[in-house]
Amino acid sequence: MKMKKASLIGLMCIFFATCIVTASFAVGTPEQAKEMVEKAAAFYKSNGKDKAIAAYNDPKGQFRKDDLFIFMLDMNGMCYAHFNLVGKNLLDLKDADGKFFVKEQIETAKKGSGWVDYKWTNPTTKKIQQKTSFIIKVDDKHYIGCGAFK
């Protein structure tokens, strides 16, 4: 009887720990990523570049939710907002298949907006997964985006 009780308690602990981890770090959807980009673009237009960059880089701000975050680059690949790549030129960044996805983001931004698909390491699972980012041009020199794992 003690063994069954101990096993049951152990399983309950694992279940609740899994629920806590899952609840504390939800996974954003492509639709939520697009909504965040549209909200961030409106913020940029209302508040200007400097305030927007500060808001996008605020780790506890409105432009970070679970695994979603706004990134901002210029048309030469320089990063102004990201959770860990600010100040770096990402123009020659490749995905797991060798795709120059930042160059594709720039071409998409030049058209106004759209989706860019690429493969990237999921920081939660540590596995390479398909990711899609919604991109929107916010002025002649900059674009913003947000990506979600599929």
VENMO-V650975 format. One record per backbone hydrogen bond with DSSP energy under -1.0 kcal/mol. NH is the residue of the N-H (numbers start at 1). CO is the residue of the C=O. E is the energy in kcal/mol with one decimal. If there is no record, write none. Layout:
BEGIN
NH;CO;E, NH;CO;E
END
This chain:
BEGIN
5;1;-2.2, 6;2;-2.5, 7;3;-2.5, 8;4;-2.5, 9;5;-2.5, 10;6;-2.3, 11;7;-2.5, 12;8;-2.3, 13;9;-2.2, 14;10;-2.1, 15;11;-2.5, 16;12;-2.7, 17;13;-2.5, 18;14;-2.3, 19;15;-2.3, 20;16;-2.3, 21;17;-2.4, 22;18;-2.7, 23;19;-2.7, 24;20;-2.1, 25;21;-1.0, 33;29;-2.2, 34;30;-2.4, 35;31;-2.2, 36;32;-2.2, 37;33;-2.1, 38;34;-2.4, 39;35;-2.2, 40;36;-2.6, 41;37;-2.7, 42;38;-1.9, 43;39;-2.0, 44;40;-2.3, 45;41;-2.3, 46;42;-1.9, 47;43;-2.5, 48;44;-2.5, 52;48;-2.0, 53;49;-2.8, 54;50;-2.0, 55;51;-2.4, 56;52;-3.0, 57;53;-2.0, 61;58;-1.9, 64;61;-1.1, 65;68;-2.2, 68;65;-2.9, 70;63;-1.5, 71;145;-2.6, 72;81;-2.1, 73;143;-2.1, 74;78;-2.0, 75;141;-1.8, 77;74;-2.1, 79;88;-2.2, 80;72;-3.4, 81;72;-1.6, 87;79;-2.9, 88;85;-1.7, 90;77;-3.3, 93;90;-2.3, 95;99;-2.0, 96;119;-1.0, 98;95;-2.0, 101;99;-1.8, 104;100;-1.4, 105;101;-2.1, 106;102;-2.4, 107;103;-2.1, 108;104;-2.3, 109;105;-2.8, 110;106;-2.3, 112;109;-1.6, 114;135;-2.0, 116;133;-2.1, 118;131;-2.5, 120;129;-2.6, 122;127;-3.0, 126;122;-2.8, 129;120;-2.9, 131;118;-3.4, 132;148;-2.4, 133;116;-2.6, 134;146;-2.4, 135;114;-3.1, 136;144;-2.4, 137;112;-2.6, 138;142;-2.0, 139;142;-1.4, 143;73;-2.7, 144;136;-2.5, 145;71;-2.1, 146;134;-1.3, 148;132;-2.6, 150;130;-2.8
END
